[in-house]
Amino acid sequence: MIKKITLNNGLRVILSQNLGTKAVTVLTLVEAGSKYETKEINGLSHFLEHMCFKGTTKRPGTLQIAKELDGLGSAYNAFTSEEFTGYYAKVKSEYTSLAIEIISDLYLNPTFPEKEIEKERGVIIEEINMYEDLPQRKVQELFTEVLYGDQPAGWGVSGKKEIIKKLNRDDFVNYRAKHYVPSATIVVVAGNFNEEPVVLDVKKYFESEPAGKKDGKLQVVEKQDAPQFKVQNKASDQTHLVIGVRAFSAKDDRRYALGVLSNILGGGMSSRLFERIREELGAAYYVRSSTDLLTDHGVLSVSAGIDYNKLDQVMGAILEEFRRLKDELVDEEHLNRAKEHITGNMALSLETSDDMAEFIGIQEILRKEVSDIDSIIEKFRSVTAEEIKRVAGNIFKNENLNMAIIGPADDSWNVKIKEKLMI
């Protein structure tokens, strides 16, 4: 059962009770991420997330926060994406009230000590350096740049080192005042808890926050009339590529058909691309398809780590499977297997309170509504082959193709990709 309550200041509370577990997760999500930034402060949302663990009015130091959470046997962390930032603690159910109080303190009362900002600046820069050295991760950022260019949707969540070096305490305070407001905040409690005391605790710790006015974000500009790509030269044994197309937002009813389509493409070891690229060609260790649907845009992409000598074959196989989905109806066997793969994985992945909390909270952030797992499973199971073919026809077009690649490239790659990147 999922229950939603809105407090007097506009903050939303979502409860998901499961008496079959001994754990509870308290998750606070706020509509603040890289898409809410300007170019001058790109990376601030993520940096601010780090700083919330560096001291609050009640817990003045990092060690005090960590000791208290560790003393509860808690699993805790935070994360930042394009559209939201989250702070959570997973505890034994007997510590539910404490978890709510601690998460509220981290969220509501960070002090942003200047000395800690200076130290954490170095941590953030090293995190950026780490991702630069991980081409499997870096190619995803490059792909985002190809899609959206120089606008918030095209900027990295971690930001650029030259910007991180300039951010100061006033930047944190001003940004937080514009975005960390109750109307843009969700508190999710999932697991084994008693509803009445949990609601009282959330009200006690969160309802006193003044309502405030939320700053919005720029609408994503989607403009493309021809295939586009970027190649980054990097000395490596493996070449990493992403090929994908623009899709639609998380609010679009076609998302279920798109999810099944993506699963048929590269959702498991029996998927079309896994069979062709790994099993038949022996050209990759990993190959997968995924969707990323946000509030006002979305994408379907195929990622692979390949032998660079087989770039032609891999590109050809991916684009041929795009064409097949556009031109042919998926047979019943593949369709049913993909549906069961999606729904089975979904059911298994939501057995823990932290995964359930995130599942619920992100739905509310992106769509302002929450569907229970049974209704979502039913939506996936009702997808038809005709719907998949129709969605494929909408998205798999030459002018919709995008590609990013990182590997030991030479000038011939640009010519080769330009010639072959077409459906």
Secondary structure, DSSP 4 states (H G I P E B T S, - for coil): -EEEEE-TTS-EEEEEE-TT-SEEEEEEEES-SGGG--GGGTTHHHHHHHHTTS-BSSS-SHHHHHHHHHHTT-EEEEEE-SS-EEEEEEEEGGGHHHHHHHHHHHHH-B---HHHHHHHHHHHHHHHHHHHT-HHHHHHHHHHHHHH-SSGGGS-SS--HHHHTT--HHHHHHHHHHH--GGGEEEEEEES--HHHHHHHHHHHHTTS--------PPPP---SS-EEEEEE---SSEEEEEEEE---TT-TTHHHHHHHHHHHHSSTTSHHIIIIIIIT--EEEEEEEEEE-SS-EEEEEEEEE-GGGHHHHHHHHHHHHHHHHHSPPPHHHHHHHHHHHHHHHHHHTSSHHHHHHHHHHHHHHHS----HHHHHHHHHT--HHHHHHHHHHH--GGGEEEEEEES--HHHHHHHHHH---
